């Protein structure tokens, strides 16, 4: 059975009386080449544990299970659980978990699985994320310090463009800085909207976020760093001298001194600063709070 075939998806929906949920952003992939590119891009090996977010009817899950040692599929929609049990019945290395990934302790999932299955050579996270919740999911995984090697996920092309954007470009913003602080970013494949059932309104991109073992910059305080980034981009048309007034408890004089100490022109805007400049600036701000 080709799970990615539109006829199979149609048959499953009819047999189970399953209705796609717009609120959960359910769009099922129908292109085998794209599925293969995702598995290949994620670098899944035979001794790896794979955590999949939002397996749907198991299209990518089944292919991942063919390569990986173990796959844990985390699906929020309880109506999809019996379908997944059917479509993945011949995959004895798949565990289906009916949970909201935003309320799931992923590190505990990994730890419990390692206790039961033995050591894995690596942990890879994959998924086709609902567009409206892509950023919260990515940031939760990164801020929680998920013990994985990489996160390879499909998302709205516009969000992917923002994540991989370079300083000085229109797409560059707080999300770019945050993700690039935690990860190196690699584009895997662009996915046109016409390879989904139902067809979404926008194209998608698959990104591989390789989680850094060592952060690229040294921070005196991570909270102050992200506070500076948020304030800078919160009013991105303003100069840094004015936008950084959004940092809690800071005075304009302290902002001016911090910029000067970091060697940054006060008339510059947040979108022109690279990761290192943001780090230097936040370290100076921290010493003046």
C-alpha positions in Angstrom: 0.0 0.0 0.0 1.4 3.4 -1.1 0.4 5.6 1.8 1.3 8.7 -0.2 -1.0 7.9 -3.1 -4.1 10.3 -3.2 -6.3 7.2 -3.7 -5.0 5.6 -0.5 -5.6 8.8 1.5 -9.1 9.1 0.0 -9.9 5.5 0.9 -8.6 5.9 4.5 -10.7 9.0 5.0 -13.8 7.3 3.7 -13.4 4.1 5.7 -12.7 5.9 9.0 -15.0 8.8 8.3 -12.0 11.0 9.0 -12.4 14.7 8.4 -9.2 16.8 8.0 -8.8 19.5 10.6 -8.0 22.9 9.4 -7.3 24.0 12.9 -4.5 21.3 13.1 -3.1 22.2 9.7 -3.6 18.7 8.3 -2.1 18.4 4.8 -0.8 15.0 3.7 2.2 14.6 1.4 1.7 12.7 -1.9 5.2 12.8 -3.5 7.5 9.9 -2.9 10.6 11.9 -4.1 10.0 14.6 -1.5 9.5 11.9 1.2 12.8 10.3 0.2 14.6 13.7 0.3 13.3 14.3 3.8 14.6 10.9 5.1 17.9 11.4 3.3 18.2 15.1 4.4 17.6 14.1 8.1 20.5 11.7 7.8 18.7 8.8 9.5 20.9 5.8 10.2 20.1 2.2 11.2 21.0 2.8 14.9 19.1 6.0 15.2 16.0 7.0 17.3 13.6 9.2 15.3 11.0 11.4 17.0 8.3 12.4 14.5 6.0 15.3 15.2 2.6 15.1 13.5 2.8 11.8 11.6 -0.7 12.2 10.0 -1.5 8.9 8.5 2.1 7.7 8.7 3.4 8.6 5.2 6.8 9.8 6.4 6.7 7.5 9.5 6.7 4.3 7.5 9.7 5.4 5.4 11.6 6.5 8.5 10.9 3.2 10.2 12.4 1.4 7.3 15.8 3.1 8.0 15.8 3.8 11.7 16.2 1.5 14.7 13.1 3.0 16.4 10.5 5.7 15.6 8.3 7.5 18.1 5.4 9.2 16.3 3.8 12.0 18.4 0.3 12.8 17.1 -2.1 15.2 18.8 -5.3 14.1 16.9 -6.9 11.1 18.7 -8.9 10.4 15.5 -5.7 9.5 13.7 -4.5 7.0 16.2 -6.5 4.0 14.9 -5.5 4.9 11.4 -1.9 5.0 12.3 -2.2 1.6 14.0 -3.5 0.2 10.8 -1.1 1.9 8.3 1.9 1.1 10.5 0.9 -2.4 11.6 3.8 -4.0 9.8 6.3 -1.7 11.4 7.2 -3.2 14.7 9.8 -0.5 15.5 7.2 2.3 15.6 5.6 3.6 18.9 2.6 5.9 18.5 2.1 8.5 21.2 -1.2 10.5 21.4 0.1 13.8 22.8 0.5 17.5 22.1 4.2 18.0 21.3 4.0 21.4 23.1 3.1 19.6 26.3 5.4 16.7 25.8 8.7 16.2 27.6 10.7 15.1 24.6 13.9 14.4 26.6 11.9 12.1 28.9 10.6 10.3 25.8 14.2 9.8 24.6 15.4 8.8 28.0 12.6 6.2 28.5 13.1 4.8 25.1 16.9 4.4 25.6 16.2 2.5 28.9 14.0 0.1 27.1 15.7 -0.3 23.7 19.4 0.3 24.6 21.6 3.0 23.3 21.0 4.8 20.0 23.8 6.2 17.9 21.8 9.4 17.3 18.5 11.1 17.9 16.8 12.8 14.9 13.6 14.8 15.1 11.5 15.1 11.9 8.0 16.4 11.1 5.6 18.2 8.9 4.6 21.0 11.2 1.2 22.9 11.1 2.1 26.4 9.8 0.5 28.3 12.6 2.5 26.6 15.3 5.9 26.0 13.6 7.8 28.7 15.6 6.5 27.7 19.1 7.4 24.1 18.4 10.9 24.8 17.2 11.7 27.2 20.0 10.3 24.8 22.7 12.6 22.1 21.5 15.6 24.4 21.4 14.9 26.2 24.7 14.2 22.9 26.5 17.7 21.7 25.3 16.3 18.7 23.5 18.9 15.9 23.4 18.8 15.4 19.7 21.3 15.8 16.9 19.1 17.6 14.5 15.5 18.7 13.7 14.5 18.2 10.1 11.1 19.7 9.5 8.7 21.0 6.8 7.3 24.4 7.2 5.8 27.3 5.3 8.4 28.6 2.9 8.1 32.1 4.4 9.0 30.9 7.9 12.0 28.9 6.5 13.2 32.0 4.7 13.1 33.9 7.9 15.0 31.2 9.8 17.9 31.0 7.4 18.0 34.7 6.6 21.3 36.6 6.8 21.8 40.0 8.4 20.9 43.0 6.2 18.1 41.2 4.5 14.3 41.9 4.8 13.6 38.4 6.1 16.2 38.6 8.9 14.7 39.0 12.3 14.5 37.7 15.9 13.6 34.2 14.7 16.7 34.1 12.5 19.0 35.1 15.4 17.3 32.7 17.9 17.5 29.6 15.7 21.0 30.4 14.4 22.2 30.7 18.0 21.1 27.2 18.7 21.6 25.6 15.3 23.3 25.6 11.9 20.6 25.8 9.2 20.5 23.9 5.9 17.8 23.9 3.3 16.9 20.3 2.3 14.2 20.7 -0.4 11.5 23.2 -1.5 8.0 21.6 -1.6 5.3 23.0 -4.0 1.8 23.2 -2.6 0.4 20.9 -5.3 1.9 17.8 -3.7 -0.4 17.8 -0.7 -3.9 16.6 0.0 -5.7 18.9 0.6 -3.6 21.6 -1.2 -2.5 24.4 1.1 -2.4 28.0 0.0 1.4 28.4 0.2 4.6 26.5 -0.7 6.7 24.7 1.9 10.4 24.2 2.6 12.2 21.5 4.5 15.0 22.7 6.7 17.6 20.7 8.7 18.5 22.4 11.9 21.7 20.8 13.2 21.9 21.4 16.9 25.2 23.0 17.9 27.3 21.2 20.5 28.9 24.5 21.3 27.2 27.8 21.0 28.8 30.2 18.4 29.0 33.1 20.9 29.7 33.6 24.6 26.9 35.2 26.5 27.0 36.6 30.0 23.2 36.2 30.3 21.1 34.3 27.7 17.9 36.1 28.9 19.4 39.5 28.4 20.7 38.5 24.9 17.2 37.4 23.8 15.7 40.5 25.4 18.0 42.7 23.3 17.2 40.8 20.2 13.4 41.0 20.9 13.6 44.7 21.7 15.8 45.5 18.6 13.4 43.8 16.2 10.3 44.8 18.1 10.7 48.2 16.6 12.9 47.4 13.7 12.5 50.8 11.9 14.0 52.5 14.9 17.7 52.9 15.5 19.2 50.7 18.2 19.6 53.7 20.5 15.8 54.0 20.6 14.6 50.4 20.1 16.8 49.0 22.9 14.8 51.1 25.3 12.5 48.1 25.2 14.9 46.2 27.4 13.6 46.1 30.9 15.0 48.6 33.4 17.5 50.2 31.0 18.2 53.9 30.7 19.0 55.7 27.4 22.4 56.5 28.8 23.1 52.9 29.5 22.0 52.0 26.0 24.3 54.6 24.5 27.3 53.4 26.6 26.6 49.8 25.8 26.5 50.5 22.0 29.7 52.5 22.3 31.5 49.8 24.3 30.4 47.1 21.8 31.7 49.3 18.9 28.3 49.6 17.3 27.0 52.8 15.8 23.9 54.0 17.7 22.2 54.9 14.4 22.3 51.3 13.1 19.2 49.1 13.1 18.8 45.6 14.5 18.5 43.9 11.1 22.2 44.9 10.4 23.7 43.1 13.4 25.0 39.6 13.1 25.0 37.1 15.9 28.4 38.1 17.3 27.4 41.8 17.4 24.2 41.0 19.2 26.2 38.9 21.7 28.7 41.7 22.4 26.0 44.2 22.7 23.9 42.1 25.1 27.0 41.4 27.3 27.6 45.2 27.6 23.9 45.8 28.4 24.0 43.0 31.0 26.9 44.8 32.8 24.8 48.0 33.0 21.5 46.6 34.2 
